[in-house]
Amino acid sequence: MELRKKVLITMPKNYCELFIGKEGENQLAKFCEIRKNITNQSFPEADISKHIKDVDGVIVGWGDNGLSEENLKAADKLKLIGVVGDSVKKVQPELALKKGITIINTAEVIGDFVAEHTLAFMLSWLRRITYYDVKMKSGYYAEKSWSDIDVTKNWDTGSFLKGKNIGIIGMGKVGKRLVELLQPFKVTIRVYSSHFPKSEAQQYNIELTSLEKTLKRSDIVSIHAGLRKETFHLIGERELNLMKEGALLVNTARGEIIDEKALISTLEKGRIYAALDVYSKEPLFKNSPLRKLDNVILTPHAAGPHLGGYDKEIRQQVGYSLVKDFQQFFFGGQLKNALSKKKINTMT
């Protein structure tokens, strides 16, 4: 195929190798001339402005600073921006759309991964897997009869996911995928979302309702909203106190959607449980009270880039998704992951 298009990759070399990889670059090179950041540092703004002048597409993502207004002003031919995993807000999306530039991201692939991580959290808590793992490795139950287990303690019992009341806050790609994963468990799902159309609620077999009702009636509450001005500390002391005693709060979205101090205070009282993959400051600091609580399951943003950017299978799918969309865009195919202004306004 004739090399007709030029694409700039601003991600540092090490991140590009993780999320695009040699195979992804080889696929991209079949229809594009590639320019890229050859260092393991963020591409300086001036360098981006220099290289972006005559390119047709740009790939940004984890490890770089995105695109500034000056970068976009210098982009005379730019028609497509691809964002690998990171926030679309880093590419000045309003200005880009105003200039007629299409923006795509990899949310669909990453959404599958985050939704599965969320489901794993729910099942792990309900079956007390992490709790029993620690007990077994410490020698517990080696001599004690199972009949001696204190079943009056909630943490020592476990439960079904089947038939539970599930509350979901935010109904984007991750929320939708989670709903699909939960269907076989015959759960009741209530959703609080400021933008999800009521006309689609029946299609997903969900009840759209208020934040208060979602919190009050749910055995498990899972957060999947984007971090915006209106969702910052959306869940604070008042909201946490609305939750059922013994309920689980899952957060695989953004840490600052929850008031972390209020959450710690509530958890210390033993009213609720939590499963957290994200925190107000990352990485979670060593002496955080969260690390000392038995009623919390913690992962180090494992549904994000903090563990080397997922395993190889996920990384390849992320890269292939973006490369395929670039090919579709430049050669007349249908784009699955193009973002509208309305959609961008609901995202982190």
C-alpha positions as CSV (number, residue, x, y, z in Angstrom):
1,M,0.0,0.0,0.0
2,E,1.3,3.4,-0.9
3,L,2.6,5.5,2.0
4,R,0.2,8.4,1.7
5,K,-0.4,9.4,5.3
6,K,1.9,10.7,8.1
7,V,1.4,9.8,11.7
8,L,3.2,11.2,14.7
9,I,3.5,9.1,17.9
10,T,4.3,11.4,20.9
11,M,4.3,8.7,23.6
12,P,7.8,7.9,25.1
13,K,9.5,5.0,23.4
14,N,9.0,2.6,26.3
15,Y,5.2,3.3,26.4
16,C,5.0,3.0,22.7
17,E,6.7,-0.4,22.9
18,L,4.2,-1.5,25.5
19,F,1.0,-0.3,23.9
20,I,1.7,-0.2,20.2
21,G,4.5,-2.7,20.0
22,K,6.5,-3.8,17.0
23,E,3.6,-5.7,15.4
24,G,1.3,-2.7,15.9
25,E,3.9,-0.4,14.3
26,N,4.4,-2.8,11.4
27,Q,0.6,-2.7,10.8
28,L,0.6,1.1,11.0
29,A,3.6,1.3,8.7
30,K,1.7,-0.5,5.9
31,F,-0.3,2.6,5.3
32,C,1.5,5.4,7.1
33,E,4.9,7.1,7.4
34,I,5.6,7.1,11.2
35,R,7.4,9.7,13.1
36,K,7.9,9.1,16.8
37,N,9.4,10.1,20.1
38,I,12.6,8.1,20.3
39,T,13.3,8.9,24.0
40,N,11.8,7.6,27.2
41,Q,10.8,11.1,28.2
42,S,7.7,13.2,27.4
43,F,8.0,14.9,24.0
44,P,8.6,18.7,24.6
45,E,5.8,21.0,23.4
46,A,8.1,22.8,20.9
47,D,9.2,19.5,19.3
48,I,5.6,18.4,18.9
49,S,4.7,21.7,17.2
50,K,7.7,21.2,14.9
51,H,6.7,17.7,13.8
52,I,2.9,18.1,13.8
53,K,2.8,20.7,11.0
54,D,2.3,18.3,8.1
55,V,1.1,15.1,9.7
56,D,-2.4,13.6,9.1
57,G,-2.7,11.8,12.5
58,V,-1.2,11.9,16.0
59,I,-1.1,9.1,18.6
60,V,-0.8,10.3,22.2
61,G,-1.2,8.4,25.5
62,W,0.3,7.3,28.7
63,G,3.6,8.8,29.5
64,D,3.3,12.0,27.5
65,N,1.7,15.5,28.1
66,G,-0.8,15.3,25.2
67,L,-1.3,18.2,22.9
68,S,-1.4,21.9,23.8
69,E,-3.3,24.7,22.1
70,E,-0.1,25.8,20.4
71,N,0.4,22.2,19.1
72,L,-3.1,22.2,17.5
73,K,-2.6,25.7,16.0
74,A,0.6,24.4,14.3
75,A,-1.2,21.4,12.9
76,D,-2.1,22.4,9.4
77,K,-3.1,19.0,8.0
78,L,-4.2,17.1,11.2
79,K,-7.4,15.1,10.8
80,L,-7.2,12.4,13.4
81,I,-6.0,12.1,17.1
82,G,-5.8,8.7,18.8
83,V,-5.6,8.5,22.6
84,V,-4.1,5.3,24.0
85,G,-5.7,4.7,27.4
86,D,-5.2,8.1,29.0
87,S,-7.5,11.1,29.4
88,V,-8.9,12.7,26.2
89,K,-8.9,16.0,28.0
90,K,-5.1,16.2,27.5
91,V,-5.5,16.8,23.7
92,Q,-7.7,20.0,24.0
93,P,-10.7,18.1,22.6
94,E,-13.0,21.1,22.3
95,L,-10.5,23.0,20.1
96,A,-9.7,19.8,18.1
97,L,-13.3,19.2,17.3
98,K,-13.8,22.8,16.4
99,K,-11.0,22.4,13.9
100,G,-12.7,19.4,12.4
101,I,-10.3,16.9,13.9
102,T,-11.7,13.5,14.8
103,I,-10.7,12.0,18.2
104,I,-10.7,8.3,19.0
105,N,-9.6,6.4,22.0
106,T,-9.2,2.8,23.3
107,A,-12.0,2.9,25.8
108,E,-13.7,-0.2,24.4
109,V,-10.8,-2.6,25.0
110,I,-9.9,-1.1,28.3
111,G,-13.5,-1.1,29.3
112,D,-13.7,-4.8,29.0
113,F,-10.6,-5.2,31.2
114,V,-11.9,-2.8,33.9
115,A,-15.4,-4.4,33.9
116,E,-13.9,-7.8,34.5
117,H,-11.7,-6.4,37.3
118,T,-14.8,-5.0,38.9
119,L,-16.6,-8.3,38.7
120,A,-13.6,-10.0,40.2
121,F,-13.7,-7.6,43.1
122,M,-17.4,-8.4,43.7
123,L,-16.9,-12.1,43.7
124,S,-13.7,-11.9,45.8
125,W,-15.5,-9.9,48.5
126,L,-18.7,-12.1,48.4
127,R,-16.7,-15.3,48.7
128,R,-14.1,-13.7,51.1
129,I,-11.3,-15.0,48.9
130,T,-8.6,-12.6,50.1
131,Y,-9.6,-13.1,53.7
132,Y,-9.5,-16.9,53.5
133,D,-6.2,-16.7,51.6
134,V,-4.5,-14.8,54.4
135,K,-6.0,-17.1,57.0
136,M,-5.0,-20.3,55.2
137,K,-1.4,-19.1,54.6
138,S,-1.1,-18.2,58.3
139,G,-2.0,-21.8,59.3
140,Y,-5.5,-21.1,60.3
141,Y,-8.1,-23.9,59.7
142,A,-5.2,-26.5,59.8
143,E,-6.4,-28.0,63.1
144,K,-9.6,-26.1,63.8
145,S,-12.8,-27.8,62.8
146,W,-15.0,-26.1,60.2
147,S,-17.8,-26.4,62.6
148,D,-16.1,-24.0,64.9
149,I,-16.2,-21.1,62.5
150,D,-18.1,-18.1,63.9
151,V,-20.9,-17.6,61.4
152,T,-22.2,-14.6,63.3
153,K,-19.4,-12.5,61.8
154,N,-20.3,-11.1,58.4
155,W,-16.7,-11.3,57.2
156,D,-16.4,-15.0,58.0
157,T,-19.4,-16.2,56.0
158,G,-19.6,-15.2,52.4
159,S,-22.6,-14.9,50.1
160,F,-24.0,-15.3,46.6
161,L,-23.7,-12.7,43.9
162,K,-26.9,-14.2,42.4
163,G,-30.0,-12.1,43.3
164,K,-28.1,-9.2,44.8
165,N,-29.1,-5.5,44.4
166,I,-26.3,-3.8,42.4
167,G,-25.9,0.0,42.1
168,I,-23.9,1.4,39.3
169,I,-22.8,5.1,39.2
170,G,-21.9,6.1,35.6
171,M,-23.0,4.3,32.5
172,G,-20.3,4.6,30.0
173,K,-18.5,1.8,28.2
174,V,-17.3,0.2,31.5
175,G,-20.7,0.4,33.1
176,K,-22.4,-1.1,30.1
177,R,-20.0,-3.9,29.9
178,L,-20.3,-4.6,33.6
179,V,-24.1,-4.8,33.2
180,E,-23.6,-7.4,30.5
181,L,-21.3,-9.5,32.7
182,L,-23.8,-9.4,35.6
183,Q,-26.8,-10.6,33.6
184,P,-26.2,-14.4,34.2
185,F,-26.3,-13.7,38.0
186,K,-29.9,-12.5,37.8
187,V,-29.2,-9.4,39.8
188,T,-31.3,-6.2,40.1
189,I,-29.4,-3.3,38.7
190,R,-30.0,0.3,39.5
191,V,-28.1,3.0,37.7
192,Y,-27.4,6.6,38.5
193,S,-26.2,8.5,35.4
194,S,-26.5,12.1,34.4
195,H,-26.3,11.3,30.7
196,F,-27.5,7.8,29.9
197,P,-30.8,8.0,27.9
198,K,-33.9,6.6,29.6
199,S,-34.9,5.1,26.2
200,E,-32.1,2.6,26.5
201,A,-32.7,1.5,30.1
202,Q,-35.1,-1.4,29.1
203,Q,-32.5,-2.7,26.6
204,Y,-30.0,-3.1,29.4
205,N,-32.6,-4.4,31.9
206,I,-31.7,-1.6,34.4
207,E,-33.6,0.9,36.5
208,L,-32.4,4.5,36.1
209,T,-32.8,6.3,39.4
210,S,-31.4,8.9,41.8
211,L,-28.0,8.7,43.5
212,E,-29.7,8.4,46.9
213,K,-31.9,5.5,45.9
214,T,-28.9,3.7,44.2
215,L,-26.9,4.0,47.4
216,K,-29.7,3.1,49.8
217,R,-31.0,0.0,48.0
218,S,-27.7,-1.7,46.8
219,D,-25.8,-4.5,48.3
220,I,-22.9,-3.5,46.1
221,V,-22.2,0.0,44.7
222,S,-19.7,0.2,41.8
223,I,-18.4,3.6,40.5
224,H,-17.8,4.0,36.7
225,A,-18.2,7.8,36.2
226,G,-15.7,10.1,34.7
227,L,-13.9,12.6,36.9
228,R,-15.3,16.0,36.2
229,K,-16.1,19.1,38.3
230,E,-19.6,17.7,39.1
231,T,-18.3,14.2,40.1
232,F,-15.4,15.4,42.3
233,H,-16.1,14.0,45.8
234,L,-19.5,12.9,44.5
235,I,-19.4,10.2,47.3
236,G,-18.8,11.9,50.6
237,E,-19.8,11.3,54.3
238,R,-23.5,11.9,53.6
239,E,-23.6,9.5,50.7
240,L,-21.5,6.8,52.5
241,N,-24.0,6.9,55.4
242,L,-26.8,6.2,53.0
243,M,-25.4,2.8,52.1
244,K,-26.6,-0.4,53.7
245,E,-24.7,-1.7,56.6
246,G,-22.4,-4.4,55.3
247,A,-22.6,-3.2,51.7
248,L,-19.6,-3.1,49.4
249,L,-18.3,0.0,47.6
250,V,-16.2,-0.7,44.5
251,N,-14.2,2.0,42.7
252,T,-12.2,1.2,39.5
253,A,-12.9,4.6,38.0
254,R,-11.1,7.6,39.6
255,G,-10.1,8.0,43.2
256,E,-11.2,11.5,43.6
257,I,-14.8,10.7,42.9
258,I,-14.8,9.5,46.5
259,D,-13.9,11.8,49.5
260,E,-11.1,9.4,50.7
261,K,-11.0,10.9,54.2
262,A,-14.7,10.3,54.6
263,L,-14.4,6.8,53.2
264,I,-11.6,5.9,55.6
265,S,-13.6,7.2,58.6
266,T,-16.6,5.1,57.5
267,L,-14.5,2.0,56.9
268,E,-12.9,2.3,60.3
269,K,-16.3,2.1,61.9
270,G,-16.9,-1.2,60.2
271,R,-20.2,-0.2,58.6
272,I,-19.3,-1.0,55.0
273,Y,-16.7,-2.8,52.9
274,A,-14.7,-1.4,50.0
275,A,-12.7,-2.8,47.0
276,L,-10.5,-0.1,45.5
277,D,-8.2,0.1,42.5
278,V,-7.9,3.9,42.4
279,Y,-7.0,6.5,45.0
280,S,-7.0,10.3,45.5
281,K,-3.2,10.3,45.2
282,E,-1.4,7.5,43.3
283,P,0.5,5.5,44.1
284,L,-1.3,5.0,47.4
285,F,1.2,6.2,50.0
286,K,2.8,3.6,52.2
287,N,1.3,4.7,55.5
288,S,-2.3,5.1,54.2
289,P,-4.9,3.9,56.8
290,L,-6.5,1.9,53.9
291,R,-3.5,-0.5,54.0
292,K,-4.3,-1.4,57.6
293,L,-8.1,-2.2,57.3
294,D,-9.4,-5.7,57.1
295,N,-12.6,-4.7,55.4
296,V,-10.9,-3.4,52.3
297,I,-9.5,-5.1,49.2
298,L,-6.8,-3.1,47.5
299,T,-5.1,-3.3,44.1
300,P,-2.5,-0.9,42.7
301,H,-4.5,0.5,39.8
302,A,-4.2,-2.9,38.2
303,A,-7.0,-1.9,35.9
304,G,-4.7,0.8,34.6
305,P,-1.1,1.3,33.6
306,H,0.5,1.0,37.0
307,L,1.3,-2.7,36.7
308,G,3.2,-2.3,33.4
309,G,0.1,-1.4,31.5
310,Y,-1.8,-4.7,31.7
311,D,-0.6,-8.1,30.5
312,K,0.7,-8.6,27.0
313,E,-2.7,-9.8,25.7
314,I,-4.5,-6.6,26.8
315,R,-1.7,-4.3,25.6
316,Q,-1.8,-5.9,22.1
317,Q,-5.6,-5.5,21.9
318,V,-5.2,-1.8,22.9
319,G,-2.6,-1.2,20.2
320,Y,-4.5,-3.2,17.5
321,S,-7.7,-1.3,18.3
322,L,-6.1,2.0,17.6
323,V,-4.2,0.9,14.5
324,K,-7.4,-0.6,13.1
325,D,-9.3,2.7,13.7
326,F,-6.5,4.7,12.0
327,Q,-6.7,2.4,8.9
328,Q,-10.5,2.7,8.9
329,F,-10.4,6.4,9.1
330,F,-7.9,7.0,6.4
331,F,-9.4,4.5,4.0
332,G,-13.1,4.9,4.3
333,G,-14.2,2.4,6.9
334,Q,-16.6,2.8,9.8
335,L,-15.1,4.2,13.0
336,K,-16.3,2.5,16.3
337,N,-14.5,4.7,18.7
338,A,-14.9,8.2,17.5
339,L,-15.9,10.6,20.3
340,S,-18.6,13.3,20.1
341,K,-18.5,16.6,22.0
342,K,-21.4,15.2,24.2
343,K,-19.4,12.1,25.0
344,I,-16.2,14.0,25.7
345,N,-18.1,16.1,28.2
346,T,-18.9,13.0,30.3
347,M,-15.3,11.7,30.3
348,T,-12.3,12.0,32.6
